[in-house]
Amino acid sequence: MTKQRVVVLGGTSGIGYATAEAAVERGAEVVVVSRDEQRVRDAAGRLGATGLAADLGAPPAGLFDEIGPFDHLVYTAGEQLSLTPVATMDVERARAFFELRYFGALAAVRAALPQLRAGGSITLTTGTASDRPTPGWAVASSICGAIESLTRALAVELAPIRVNAVQPGVTRSPMWGTGEDVEQLYAETAAAVPLGRVGTVADVADAYLYLLSQPFTTGTVLTVDGGALLA
């Protein structure tokens, strides 16, 4: 990936940061984008990357003009997960989840196209909730399913630009928050999956880097879950 430019939206923490870090290690020039200016400065400084602050729920029209031509777009932006039963759901809050995780991704792809170089790629983010939801996951599962369908549709419409998605299982990441409940979730997940542990952000970052560098893969959803969907 030497001398290629990779833009990671949501690249200041968790899976996005790990993906940006892996791309830098492979010689790419990386741009990380997130909402919080201080986090952007901190992440960009640690990575030796370019950092830009922007609301990814509604990417500014000039964001990609400022970035300029690049080779790969990675969308990992998302807020901390909040699972709610349908009976007590705040529908407006549910809409807000779609704004960042689905419509933010769609808007970013549309805005990025004029700057995306020939032979480039787009990699989105979904999750195993689309295949195996549990109570409280109605919104999260719906978003994941929508992203998977979007991935396949864009792969057809935007060809020969490659469009793929990564589908992580439970991954030790700031996305899940902290505390005893989260640690219990990690422990229960580790006990249930064939590989006997939850994923790390580095595990998942490897999947993004594979899809960025694999020239004959498009319309694919790559699962990184330790075998959870088999359990």
mmCIF file of the C-alpha atoms, coordinates in Angstrom:
data_MODEL
# 
_entry.id   MODEL 
# 
loop_
_atom_site.group_PDB 
_atom_site.id 
_atom_site.type_symbol 
_atom_site.label_atom_id 
_atom_site.label_alt_id 
_atom_site.label_comp_id 
_atom_site.label_asym_id 
_atom_site.label_entity_id 
_atom_site.label_seq_id 
_atom_site.pdbx_PDB_ins_code 
_atom_site.Cartn_x 
_atom_site.Cartn_y 
_atom_site.Cartn_z 
_atom_site.occupancy 
_atom_site.B_iso_or_equiv 
_atom_site.pdbx_formal_charge 
_atom_site.auth_seq_id 
_atom_site.auth_comp_id 
_atom_site.auth_asym_id 
_atom_site.auth_atom_id 
_atom_site.pdbx_PDB_model_num 
ATOM 1   C CA . MET A 1 1   ? 0.000   0.000   0.000   1.00 0.00 ? 1   MET A CA 1 
ATOM 2   C CA . THR A 1 2   ? 3.043   2.241   -0.257  1.00 0.00 ? 2   THR A CA 1 
ATOM 3   C CA . LYS A 1 3   ? 2.143   5.735   -1.481  1.00 0.00 ? 3   LYS A CA 1 
ATOM 4   C CA . GLN A 1 4   ? -1.579  4.987   -1.614  1.00 0.00 ? 4   GLN A CA 1 
ATOM 5   C CA . ARG A 1 5   ? -3.927  7.339   0.225   1.00 0.00 ? 5   ARG A CA 1 
ATOM 6   C CA . VAL A 1 6   ? -6.463  5.890   2.655   1.00 0.00 ? 6   VAL A CA 1 
ATOM 7   C CA . VAL A 1 7   ? -9.264  7.937   4.227   1.00 0.00 ? 7   VAL A CA 1 
ATOM 8   C CA . VAL A 1 8   ? -10.716 6.478   7.438   1.00 0.00 ? 8   VAL A CA 1 
ATOM 9   C CA . LEU A 1 9   ? -13.964 8.081   8.559   1.00 0.00 ? 9   LEU A CA 1 
ATOM 10  C CA . GLY A 1 10  ? -14.262 7.371   12.271  1.00 0.00 ? 10  GLY A CA 1 
ATOM 11  C CA . GLY A 1 11  ? -10.530 6.776   12.441  1.00 0.00 ? 11  GLY A CA 1 
ATOM 12  C CA . THR A 1 12  ? -9.721  8.260   15.842  1.00 0.00 ? 12  THR A CA 1 
ATOM 13  C CA . SER A 1 13  ? -10.589 5.307   18.086  1.00 0.00 ? 13  SER A CA 1 
ATOM 14  C CA . GLY A 1 14  ? -11.423 1.627   18.189  1.00 0.00 ? 14  GLY A CA 1 
ATOM 15  C CA . ILE A 1 15  ? -11.576 -0.324  14.937  1.00 0.00 ? 15  ILE A CA 1 
ATOM 16  C CA . GLY A 1 16  ? -11.142 2.813   12.815  1.00 0.00 ? 16  GLY A CA 1 
ATOM 17  C CA . TYR A 1 17  ? -7.967  3.842   14.599  1.00 0.00 ? 17  TYR A CA 1 
ATOM 18  C CA . ALA A 1 18  ? -6.568  0.299   14.407  1.00 0.00 ? 18  ALA A CA 1 
ATOM 19  C CA . THR A 1 19  ? -7.282  0.245   10.664  1.00 0.00 ? 19  THR A CA 1 
ATOM 20  C CA . ALA A 1 20  ? -5.595  3.613   10.165  1.00 0.00 ? 20  ALA A CA 1 
ATOM 21  C CA . GLU A 1 21  ? -2.601  2.408   12.177  1.00 0.00 ? 21  GLU A CA 1 
ATOM 22  C CA . ALA A 1 22  ? -2.334  -0.793  10.122  1.00 0.00 ? 22  ALA A CA 1 
ATOM 23  C CA . ALA A 1 23  ? -2.481  1.199   6.884   1.00 0.00 ? 23  ALA A CA 1 
ATOM 24  C CA . VAL A 1 24  ? 0.288   3.533   8.073   1.00 0.00 ? 24  VAL A CA 1 
ATOM 25  C CA . GLU A 1 25  ? 2.432   0.520   8.980   1.00 0.00 ? 25  GLU A CA 1 
ATOM 26  C CA . ARG A 1 26  ? 2.011   -0.741  5.419   1.00 0.00 ? 26  ARG A CA 1 
ATOM 27  C CA . GLY A 1 27  ? 3.258   2.518   3.966   1.00 0.00 ? 27  GLY A CA 1 
ATOM 28  C CA . ALA A 1 28  ? -0.016  4.260   3.149   1.00 0.00 ? 28  ALA A CA 1 
ATOM 29  C CA . GLU A 1 29  ? -0.671  7.963   3.547   1.00 0.00 ? 29  GLU A CA 1 
ATOM 30  C CA . VAL A 1 30  ? -3.650  8.145   5.892   1.00 0.00 ? 30  VAL A CA 1 
ATOM 31  C CA . VAL A 1 31  ? -6.305  10.762  6.583   1.00 0.00 ? 31  VAL A CA 1 
ATOM 32  C CA . VAL A 1 32  ? -8.456  10.255  9.691   1.00 0.00 ? 32  VAL A CA 1 
ATOM 33  C CA . VAL A 1 33  ? -11.751 12.082  10.072  1.00 0.00 ? 33  VAL A CA 1 
ATOM 34  C CA . SER A 1 34  ? -13.967 12.321  13.151  1.00 0.00 ? 34  SER A CA 1 
ATOM 35  C CA . ARG A 1 35  ? -16.229 14.829  14.858  1.00 0.00 ? 35  ARG A CA 1 
ATOM 36  C CA . ASP A 1 36  ? -14.120 15.755  17.897  1.00 0.00 ? 36  ASP A CA 1 
ATOM 37  C CA . GLU A 1 37  ? -11.269 18.125  17.027  1.00 0.00 ? 37  GLU A CA 1 
ATOM 38  C CA . GLN A 1 38  ? -9.120  17.196  20.016  1.00 0.00 ? 38  GLN A CA 1 
ATOM 39  C CA . ARG A 1 39  ? -9.425  13.483  19.326  1.00 0.00 ? 39  ARG A CA 1 
ATOM 40  C CA . VAL A 1 40  ? -8.568  14.125  15.694  1.00 0.00 ? 40  VAL A CA 1 
ATOM 41  C CA . ARG A 1 41  ? -5.422  16.035  16.653  1.00 0.00 ? 41  ARG A CA 1 
ATOM 42  C CA . ASP A 1 42  ? -4.382  13.366  19.140  1.00 0.00 ? 42  ASP A CA 1 
ATOM 43  C CA . ALA A 1 43  ? -4.969  10.451  16.769  1.00 0.00 ? 43  ALA A CA 1 
ATOM 44  C CA . ALA A 1 44  ? -3.326  12.147  13.801  1.00 0.00 ? 44  ALA A CA 1 
ATOM 45  C CA . GLY A 1 45  ? -0.309  13.016  15.929  1.00 0.00 ? 45  GLY A CA 1 
ATOM 46  C CA . ARG A 1 46  ? 0.144   9.452   17.178  1.00 0.00 ? 46  ARG A CA 1 
ATOM 47  C CA . LEU A 1 47  ? -0.262  8.027   13.684  1.00 0.00 ? 47  LEU A CA 1 
ATOM 48  C CA . GLY A 1 48  ? 1.763   10.560  11.754  1.00 0.00 ? 48  GLY A CA 1 
ATOM 49  C CA . ALA A 1 49  ? -1.365  11.067  9.652   1.00 0.00 ? 49  ALA A CA 1 
ATOM 50  C CA . THR A 1 50  ? -3.503  13.964  8.464   1.00 0.00 ? 50  THR A CA 1 
ATOM 51  C CA . GLY A 1 51  ? -6.527  14.690  10.636  1.00 0.00 ? 51  GLY A CA 1 
ATOM 52  C CA . LEU A 1 52  ? -9.743  16.542  9.844   1.00 0.00 ? 52  LEU A CA 1 
ATOM 53  C CA . ALA A 1 53  ? -12.767 17.240  12.052  1.00 0.00 ? 53  ALA A CA 1 
ATOM 54  C CA . ALA A 1 54  ? -16.223 16.841  10.507  1.00 0.00 ? 54  ALA A CA 1 
ATOM 55  C CA . ASP A 1 55  ? -19.751 15.731  11.410  1.00 0.00 ? 55  ASP A CA 1 
ATOM 56  C CA . LEU A 1 56  ? -19.948 12.349  9.688   1.00 0.00 ? 56  LEU A CA 1 
ATOM 57  C CA . GLY A 1 57  ? -23.706 12.149  10.091  1.00 0.00 ? 57  GLY A CA 1 
ATOM 58  C CA . ALA A 1 58  ? -23.822 14.891  7.464   1.00 0.00 ? 58  ALA A CA 1 
ATOM 59  C CA . PRO A 1 59  ? -20.392 15.165  5.814   1.00 0.00 ? 59  PRO A CA 1 
ATOM 60  C CA . PRO A 1 60  ? -19.666 18.754  4.730   1.00 0.00 ? 60  PRO A CA 1 
ATOM 61  C CA . ALA A 1 61  ? -19.811 19.277  0.968   1.00 0.00 ? 61  ALA A CA 1 
ATOM 62  C CA . GLY A 1 62  ? -16.198 20.390  0.826   1.00 0.00 ? 62  GLY A CA 1 
ATOM 63  C CA . LEU A 1 63  ? -14.691 17.636  2.991   1.00 0.00 ? 63  LEU A CA 1 
ATOM 64  C CA . PHE A 1 64  ? -13.374 15.529  0.136   1.00 0.00 ? 64  PHE A CA 1 
ATOM 65  C CA . ASP A 1 65  ? -12.325 18.564  -1.870  1.00 0.00 ? 65  ASP A CA 1 
ATOM 66  C CA . GLU A 1 66  ? -10.096 19.404  1.088   1.00 0.00 ? 66  GLU A CA 1 
ATOM 67  C CA . ILE A 1 67  ? -8.779  15.832  1.215   1.00 0.00 ? 67  ILE A CA 1 
ATOM 68  C CA . GLY A 1 68  ? -8.100  15.675  -2.516  1.00 0.00 ? 68  GLY A CA 1 
ATOM 69  C CA . PRO A 1 69  ? -7.561  12.549  -4.641  1.00 0.00 ? 69  PRO A CA 1 
ATOM 70  C CA . PHE A 1 70  ? -7.215  9.274   -2.722  1.00 0.00 ? 70  PHE A CA 1 
ATOM 71  C CA . ASP A 1 71  ? -7.363  5.509   -3.246  1.00 0.00 ? 71  ASP A CA 1 
ATOM 72  C CA . HIS A 1 72  ? -9.420  3.903   -0.475  1.00 0.00 ? 72  HIS A CA 1 
ATOM 73  C CA . LEU A 1 73  ? -12.372 4.991   1.660   1.00 0.00 ? 73  LEU A CA 1 
ATOM 74  C CA . VAL A 1 74  ? -13.046 3.200   4.958   1.00 0.00 ? 74  VAL A CA 1 
ATOM 75  C CA . TYR A 1 75  ? -16.196 4.025   6.934   1.00 0.00 ? 75  TYR A CA 1 
ATOM 76  C CA . THR A 1 76  ? -16.125 2.907   10.582  1.00 0.00 ? 76  THR A CA 1 
ATOM 77  C CA . ALA A 1 77  ? -17.976 5.808   12.207  1.00 0.00 ? 77  ALA A CA 1 
ATOM 78  C CA . GLY A 1 78  ? -20.496 4.918   14.894  1.00 0.00 ? 78  GLY A CA 1 
ATOM 79  C CA . GLU A 1 79  ? -21.576 5.964   18.353  1.00 0.00 ? 79  GLU A CA 1 
ATOM 80  C CA . GLN A 1 80  ? -21.453 3.790   21.471  1.00 0.00 ? 80  GLN A CA 1 
ATOM 81  C CA . LEU A 1 81  ? -23.917 0.946   21.142  1.00 0.00 ? 81  LEU A CA 1 
ATOM 82  C CA . SER A 1 82  ? -27.224 1.265   22.965  1.00 0.00 ? 82  SER A CA 1 
ATOM 83  C CA . LEU A 1 83  ? -29.566 -1.729  22.868  1.00 0.00 ? 83  LEU A CA 1 
ATOM 84  C CA . THR A 1 84  ? -33.253 -1.196  23.599  1.00 0.00 ? 84  THR A CA 1 
ATOM 85  C CA . PRO A 1 85  ? -36.357 -3.417  23.505  1.00 0.00 ? 85  PRO A CA 1 
ATOM 86  C CA . VAL A 1 86  ? -38.932 -2.303  20.946  1.00 0.00 ? 86  VAL A CA 1 
ATOM 87  C CA . ALA A 1 87  ? -41.553 -1.811  23.676  1.00 0.00 ? 87  ALA A CA 1 
ATOM 88  C CA . THR A 1 88  ? -39.527 0.974   25.315  1.00 0.00 ? 88  THR A CA 1 
ATOM 89  C CA . MET A 1 89  ? -37.753 2.300   22.238  1.00 0.00 ? 89  MET A CA 1 
ATOM 90  C CA . ASP A 1 90  ? -37.319 6.004   21.554  1.00 0.00 ? 90  ASP A CA 1 
ATOM 91  C CA . VAL A 1 91  ? -38.021 6.084   17.821  1.00 0.00 ? 91  VAL A CA 1 
ATOM 92  C CA . GLU A 1 92  ? -36.261 9.408   17.303  1.00 0.00 ? 92  GLU A CA 1 
ATOM 93  C CA . ARG A 1 93  ? -33.143 8.007   18.930  1.00 0.00 ? 93  ARG A CA 1 
ATOM 94  C CA . ALA A 1 94  ? -33.414 4.983   16.651  1.00 0.00 ? 94  ALA A CA 1 
ATOM 95  C CA . ARG A 1 95  ? -33.511 7.342   13.655  1.00 0.00 ? 95  ARG A CA 1 
ATOM 96  C CA . ALA A 1 96  ? -30.358 9.025   14.939  1.00 0.00 ? 96  ALA A CA 1 
ATOM 97  C CA . PHE A 1 97  ? -28.508 5.695   14.906  1.00 0.00 ? 97  PHE A CA 1 
ATOM 98  C CA . PHE A 1 98  ? -29.411 5.309   11.228  1.00 0.00 ? 98  PHE A CA 1 
ATOM 99  C CA . GLU A 1 99  ? -28.249 8.860   10.492  1.00 0.00 ? 99  GLU A CA 1 
ATOM 100 C CA . LEU A 1 100 ? -24.631 8.151   11.394  1.00 0.00 ? 100 LEU A CA 1 
ATOM 101 C CA . ARG A 1 101 ? -24.240 4.452   10.675  1.00 0.00 ? 101 ARG A CA 1 
ATOM 102 C CA . TYR A 1 102 ? -26.260 4.198   7.445   1.00 0.00 ? 102 TYR A CA 1 
ATOM 103 C CA . PHE A 1 103 ? -27.036 7.590   5.944   1.00 0.00 ? 103 PHE A CA 1 
ATOM 104 C CA . GLY A 1 104 ? -23.637 8.926   7.009   1.00 0.00 ? 104 GLY A CA 1 
ATOM 105 C CA . ALA A 1 105 ? -21.978 6.087   5.105   1.00 0.00 ? 105 ALA A CA 1 
ATOM 106 C CA . LEU A 1 106 ? -24.159 6.629   2.037   1.00 0.00 ? 106 LEU A CA 1 
ATOM 107 C CA . ALA A 1 107 ? -23.538 10.383  2.060   1.00 0.00 ? 107 ALA A CA 1 
ATOM 108 C CA . ALA A 1 108 ? -19.798 9.864   2.467   1.00 0.00 ? 108 ALA A CA 1 
ATOM 109 C CA . VAL A 1 109 ? -19.659 7.518   -0.519  1.00 0.00 ? 109 VAL A CA 1 
ATOM 110 C CA . ARG A 1 110 ? -21.562 9.982   -2.677  1.00 0.00 ? 110 ARG A CA 1 
ATOM 111 C CA . ALA A 1 111 ? -19.341 12.893  -1.642  1.00 0.00 ? 111 ALA A CA 1 
ATOM 112 C CA . ALA A 1 112 ? -16.121 10.886  -2.032  1.00 0.00 ? 112 ALA A CA 1 
ATOM 113 C CA . LEU A 1 113 ? -16.665 9.618   -5.574  1.00 0.00 ? 113 LEU A CA 1 
ATOM 114 C CA . PRO A 1 114 ? -15.217 12.622  -7.455  1.00 0.00 ? 114 PRO A CA 1 
ATOM 115 C CA . GLN A 1 115 ? -11.919 12.246  -5.555  1.00 0.00 ? 115 GLN A CA 1 
ATOM 116 C CA . LEU A 1 116 ? -11.688 8.448   -5.541  1.00 0.00 ? 116 LEU A CA 1 
ATOM 117 C CA . ARG A 1 117 ? -8.989  7.301   -7.952  1.00 0.00 ? 117 ARG A CA 1 
ATOM 118 C CA . ALA A 1 118 ? -9.438  4.580   -10.582 1.00 0.00 ? 118 ALA A CA 1 
ATOM 119 C CA . GLY A 1 119 ? -8.725  1.185   -9.097  1.00 0.00 ? 119 GLY A CA 1 
ATOM 120 C CA . GLY A 1 120 ? -9.844  2.380   -5.677  1.00 0.00 ? 120 GLY A CA 1 
ATOM 121 C CA . SER A 1 121 ? -12.087 0.811   -3.074  1.00 0.00 ? 121 SER A CA 1 
ATOM 122 C CA . ILE A 1 122 ? -14.752 1.531   -0.484  1.00 0.00 ? 122 ILE A CA 1 
ATOM 123 C CA . THR A 1 123 ? -15.066 -0.554  2.681   1.00 0.00 ? 123 THR A CA 1 
ATOM 124 C CA . LEU A 1 124 ? -18.096 -0.149  4.950   1.00 0.00 ? 124 LEU A CA 1 
ATOM 125 C CA . THR A 1 125 ? -18.850 -1.580  8.393   1.00 0.00 ? 125 THR A CA 1 
ATOM 126 C CA . THR A 1 126 ? -21.684 -3.866  9.435   1.00 0.00 ? 126 THR A CA 1 
ATOM 127 C CA . GLY A 1 127 ? -21.969 -6.451  12.226  1.00 0.00 ? 127 GLY A CA 1 
ATOM 128 C CA . THR A 1 128 ? -23.085 -9.977  13.025  1.00 0.00 ? 128 THR A CA 1 
ATOM 129 C CA . ALA A 1 129 ? -26.355 -8.683  14.523  1.00 0.00 ? 129 ALA A CA 1 
ATOM 130 C CA . SER A 1 130 ? -27.842 -8.856  11.027  1.00 0.00 ? 130 SER A CA 1 
ATOM 131 C CA . ASP A 1 131 ? -27.459 -12.648 11.048  1.00 0.00 ? 131 ASP A CA 1 
ATOM 132 C CA . ARG A 1 132 ? -28.026 -13.442 14.706  1.00 0.00 ? 132 ARG A CA 1 
ATOM 133 C CA . PRO A 1 133 ? -29.985 -10.741 16.570  1.00 0.00 ? 133 PRO A CA 1 
ATOM 134 C CA . THR A 1 134 ? -30.966 -11.108 20.200  1.00 0.00 ? 134 THR A CA 1 
ATOM 135 C CA . PRO A 1 135 ? -33.649 -9.225  22.174  1.00 0.00 ? 135 PRO A CA 1 
ATOM 136 C CA . GLY A 1 136 ? -32.942 -5.494  22.166  1.00 0.00 ? 136 GLY A CA 1 
ATOM 137 C CA . TRP A 1 137 ? -31.085 -5.592  18.845  1.00 0.00 ? 137 TRP A CA 1 
ATOM 138 C CA . ALA A 1 138 ? -33.908 -4.577  16.478  1.00 0.00 ? 138 ALA A CA 1 
ATOM 139 C CA . VAL A 1 139 ? -32.313 -1.277  15.447  1.00 0.00 ? 139 VAL A CA 1 
ATOM 140 C CA . ALA A 1 140 ? -28.714 -2.493  15.380  1.00 0.00 ? 140 ALA A CA 1 
ATOM 141 C CA . SER A 1 141 ? -29.695 -5.567  13.370  1.00 0.00 ? 141 SER A CA 1 
ATOM 142 C CA . SER A 1 142 ? -31.658 -3.460  10.897  1.00 0.00 ? 142 SER A CA 1 
ATOM 143 C CA . ILE A 1 143 ? -28.728 -1.106  10.342  1.00 0.00 ? 143 ILE A CA 1 
ATOM 144 C CA . CYS A 1 144 ? -26.346 -4.018  9.760   1.00 0.00 ? 144 CYS A CA 1 
ATOM 145 C CA . GLY A 1 145 ? -28.705 -5.580  7.241   1.00 0.00 ? 145 GLY A CA 1 
ATOM 146 C CA . ALA A 1 146 ? -29.093 -2.260  5.437   1.00 0.00 ? 146 ALA A CA 1 
ATOM 147 C CA . ILE A 1 147 ? -25.322 -1.795  5.180   1.00 0.00 ? 147 ILE A CA 1 
ATOM 148 C CA . GLU A 1 148 ? -24.892 -5.296  3.755   1.00 0.00 ? 148 GLU A CA 1 
ATOM 149 C CA . SER A 1 149 ? -27.505 -4.626  1.079   1.00 0.00 ? 149 SER A CA 1 
ATOM 150 C CA . LEU A 1 150 ? -25.939 -1.246  0.343   1.00 0.00 ? 150 LEU A CA 1 
ATOM 151 C CA . THR A 1 151 ? -22.546 -2.884  -0.074  1.00 0.00 ? 151 THR A CA 1 
ATOM 152 C CA . ARG A 1 152 ? -23.804 -5.256  -2.747  1.00 0.00 ? 152 ARG A CA 1 
ATOM 153 C CA . ALA A 1 153 ? -25.785 -2.559  -4.540  1.00 0.00 ? 153 ALA A CA 1 
ATOM 154 C CA . LEU A 1 154 ? -22.834 -0.159  -4.645  1.00 0.00 ? 154 LEU A CA 1 
ATOM 155 C CA . ALA A 1 155 ? -20.498 -2.905  -5.843  1.00 0.00 ? 155 ALA A CA 1 
ATOM 156 C CA . VAL A 1 156 ? -22.708 -3.264  -8.913  1.00 0.00 ? 156 VAL A CA 1 
ATOM 157 C CA . GLU A 1 157 ? -23.410 0.423   -9.474  1.00 0.00 ? 157 GLU A CA 1 
ATOM 158 C CA . LEU A 1 158 ? -19.905 1.782   -8.876  1.00 0.00 ? 158 LEU A CA 1 
ATOM 159 C CA . ALA A 1 159 ? -17.870 -0.956  -10.603 1.00 0.00 ? 159 ALA A CA 1 
ATOM 160 C CA . PRO A 1 160 ? -14.974 -1.109  -11.288 1.00 0.00 ? 160 PRO A CA 1 
ATOM 161 C CA . ILE A 1 161 ? -14.546 0.634   -7.914  1.00 0.00 ? 161 ILE A CA 1 
ATOM 162 C CA . ARG A 1 162 ? -14.547 -2.217  -5.394  1.00 0.00 ? 162 ARG A CA 1 
ATOM 163 C CA . VAL A 1 163 ? -17.095 -2.008  -2.569  1.00 0.00 ? 163 VAL A CA 1 
ATOM 164 C CA . ASN A 1 164 ? -16.973 -4.401  0.396   1.00 0.00 ? 164 ASN A CA 1 
ATOM 165 C CA . ALA A 1 165 ? -17.849 -4.483  4.087   1.00 0.00 ? 165 ALA A CA 1 
ATOM 166 C CA . VAL A 1 166 ? -16.368 -5.925  7.261   1.00 0.00 ? 166 VAL A CA 1 
ATOM 167 C CA . GLN A 1 167 ? -18.704 -7.715  9.684   1.00 0.00 ? 167 GLN A CA 1 
ATOM 168 C CA . PRO A 1 168 ? -17.117 -7.850  13.135  1.00 0.00 ? 168 PRO A CA 1 
ATOM 169 C CA . GLY A 1 169 ? -18.509 -9.885  15.977  1.00 0.00 ? 169 GLY A CA 1 
ATOM 170 C CA . VAL A 1 170 ? -18.166 -8.725  19.578  1.00 0.00 ? 170 VAL A CA 1 
ATOM 171 C CA . THR A 1 171 ? -14.845 -6.875  19.650  1.00 0.00 ? 171 THR A CA 1 
ATOM 172 C CA . ARG A 1 172 ? -13.052 -5.391  22.641  1.00 0.00 ? 172 ARG A CA 1 
ATOM 173 C CA . SER A 1 173 ? -13.464 -1.739  21.682  1.00 0.00 ? 173 SER A CA 1 
ATOM 174 C CA . PRO A 1 174 ? -14.540 1.626   23.150  1.00 0.00 ? 174 PRO A CA 1 
ATOM 175 C CA . MET A 1 175 ? -17.728 1.190   21.075  1.00 0.00 ? 175 MET A CA 1 
ATOM 176 C CA . TRP A 1 176 ? -19.081 -1.124  23.771  1.00 0.00 ? 176 TRP A CA 1 
ATOM 177 C CA . GLY A 1 177 ? -18.251 1.215   26.651  1.00 0.00 ? 177 GLY A CA 1 
ATOM 178 C CA . THR A 1 178 ? -16.742 0.083   29.943  1.00 0.00 ? 178 THR A CA 1 
ATOM 179 C CA . GLY A 1 179 ? -17.846 -1.423  33.215  1.00 0.00 ? 179 GLY A CA 1 
ATOM 180 C CA . GLU A 1 180 ? -18.847 -4.738  34.740  1.00 0.00 ? 180 GLU A CA 1 
ATOM 181 C CA . ASP A 1 181 ? -21.709 -5.358  32.301  1.00 0.00 ? 181 ASP A CA 1 
ATOM 182 C CA . VAL A 1 182 ? -19.383 -4.999  29.327  1.00 0.00 ? 182 VAL A CA 1 
ATOM 183 C CA . GLU A 1 183 ? -16.761 -7.265  30.868  1.00 0.00 ? 183 GLU A CA 1 
ATOM 184 C CA . GLN A 1 184 ? -19.475 -9.842  31.511  1.00 0.00 ? 184 GLN A CA 1 
ATOM 185 C CA . LEU A 1 185 ? -20.524 -9.588  27.845  1.00 0.00 ? 185 LEU A CA 1 
ATOM 186 C CA . TYR A 1 186 ? -16.938 -10.197 26.755  1.00 0.00 ? 186 TYR A CA 1 
ATOM 187 C CA . ALA A 1 187 ? -16.601 -13.181 29.084  1.00 0.00 ? 187 ALA A CA 1 
ATOM 188 C CA . GLU A 1 188 ? -19.893 -14.745 27.977  1.00 0.00 ? 188 GLU A CA 1 
ATOM 189 C CA . THR A 1 189 ? -19.038 -14.220 24.316  1.00 0.00 ? 189 THR A CA 1 
ATOM 190 C CA . ALA A 1 190 ? -15.564 -15.726 24.723  1.00 0.00 ? 190 ALA A CA 1 
ATOM 191 C CA . ALA A 1 191 ? -17.041 -18.787 26.386  1.00 0.00 ? 191 ALA A CA 1 
ATOM 192 C CA . ALA A 1 192 ? -19.535 -19.299 23.561  1.00 0.00 ? 192 ALA A CA 1 
ATOM 193 C CA . VAL A 1 193 ? -17.433 -18.858 20.401  1.00 0.00 ? 193 VAL A CA 1 
ATOM 194 C CA . PRO A 1 194 ? -15.249 -21.590 18.872  1.00 0.00 ? 194 PRO A CA 1 
ATOM 195 C CA . LEU A 1 195 ? -12.013 -19.571 19.164  1.00 0.00 ? 195 LEU A CA 1 
ATOM 196 C CA . GLY A 1 196 ? -12.592 -18.947 22.866  1.00 0.00 ? 196 GLY A CA 1 
ATOM 197 C CA . ARG A 1 197 ? -12.099 -15.176 22.981  1.00 0.00 ? 197 ARG A CA 1 
ATOM 198 C CA . VAL A 1 198 ? -13.601 -11.913 21.800  1.00 0.00 ? 198 VAL A CA 1 
ATOM 199 C CA . GLY A 1 199 ? -11.966 -10.105 18.935  1.00 0.00 ? 199 GLY A CA 1 
ATOM 200 C CA . THR A 1 200 ? -9.469  -7.277  19.193  1.00 0.00 ? 200 THR A CA 1 
ATOM 201 C CA . VAL A 1 201 ? -9.477  -4.160  17.059  1.00 0.00 ? 201 VAL A CA 1 
ATOM 202 C CA . ALA A 1 202 ? -6.245  -5.409  15.467  1.00 0.00 ? 202 ALA A CA 1 
ATOM 203 C CA . ASP A 1 203 ? -8.024  -8.620  14.392  1.00 0.00 ? 203 ASP A CA 1 
ATOM 204 C CA . VAL A 1 204 ? -10.690 -6.584  12.643  1.00 0.00 ? 204 VAL A CA 1 
ATOM 205 C CA . ALA A 1 205 ? -8.244  -4.073  11.152  1.00 0.00 ? 205 ALA A CA 1 
ATOM 206 C CA . ASP A 1 206 ? -6.549  -6.934  9.314   1.00 0.00 ? 206 ASP A CA 1 
ATOM 207 C CA . ALA A 1 207 ? -9.843  -7.613  7.524   1.00 0.00 ? 207 ALA A CA 1 
ATOM 208 C CA . TYR A 1 208 ? -10.087 -4.021  6.288   1.00 0.00 ? 208 TYR A CA 1 
ATOM 209 C CA . LEU A 1 209 ? -6.509  -4.090  5.045   1.00 0.00 ? 209 LEU A CA 1 
ATOM 210 C CA . TYR A 1 210 ? -7.173  -7.336  3.201   1.00 0.00 ? 210 TYR A CA 1 
ATOM 211 C CA . LEU A 1 211 ? -10.160 -5.832  1.399   1.00 0.00 ? 211 LEU A CA 1 
ATOM 212 C CA . LEU A 1 212 ? -8.245  -2.660  0.556   1.00 0.00 ? 212 LEU A CA 1 
ATOM 213 C CA . SER A 1 213 ? -5.419  -4.617  -1.023  1.00 0.00 ? 213 SER A CA 1 
ATOM 214 C CA . GLN A 1 214 ? -7.302  -7.548  -2.635  1.00 0.00 ? 214 GLN A CA 1 
ATOM 215 C CA . PRO A 1 215 ? -7.889  -6.445  -6.257  1.00 0.00 ? 215 PRO A CA 1 
ATOM 216 C CA . PHE A 1 216 ? -10.442 -9.124  -7.249  1.00 0.00 ? 216 PHE A CA 1 
ATOM 217 C CA . THR A 1 217 ? -12.949 -8.893  -4.377  1.00 0.00 ? 217 THR A CA 1 
ATOM 218 C CA . THR A 1 218 ? -16.107 -6.782  -4.485  1.00 0.00 ? 218 THR A CA 1 
ATOM 219 C CA . GLY A 1 219 ? -19.609 -7.036  -3.068  1.00 0.00 ? 219 GLY A CA 1 
ATOM 220 C CA . THR A 1 220 ? -18.254 -9.167  -0.227  1.00 0.00 ? 220 THR A CA 1 
ATOM 221 C CA . VAL A 1 221 ? -19.094 -9.001  3.473   1.00 0.00 ? 221 VAL A CA 1 
ATOM 222 C CA . LEU A 1 222 ? -16.081 -10.355 5.366   1.00 0.00 ? 222 LEU A CA 1 
ATOM 223 C CA . THR A 1 223 ? -16.962 -11.811 8.785   1.00 0.00 ? 223 THR A CA 1 
ATOM 224 C CA . VAL A 1 224 ? -14.471 -11.533 11.659  1.00 0.00 ? 224 VAL A CA 1 
ATOM 225 C CA . ASP A 1 225 ? -16.229 -13.056 14.677  1.00 0.00 ? 225 ASP A CA 1 
ATOM 226 C CA . GLY A 1 226 ? -14.157 -15.950 16.036  1.00 0.00 ? 226 GLY A CA 1 
ATOM 227 C CA . GLY A 1 227 ? -16.788 -18.353 14.703  1.00 0.00 ? 227 GLY A CA 1 
ATOM 228 C CA . ALA A 1 228 ? -19.681 -16.806 16.662  1.00 0.00 ? 228 ALA A CA 1 
ATOM 229 C CA . LEU A 1 229 ? -22.170 -17.352 13.835  1.00 0.00 ? 229 LEU A CA 1 
ATOM 230 C CA . LEU A 1 230 ? -21.413 -21.081 14.025  1.00 0.00 ? 230 LEU A CA 1 
ATOM 231 C CA . ALA A 1 231 ? -22.037 -21.364 17.758  1.00 0.00 ? 231 ALA A CA 1 
# 
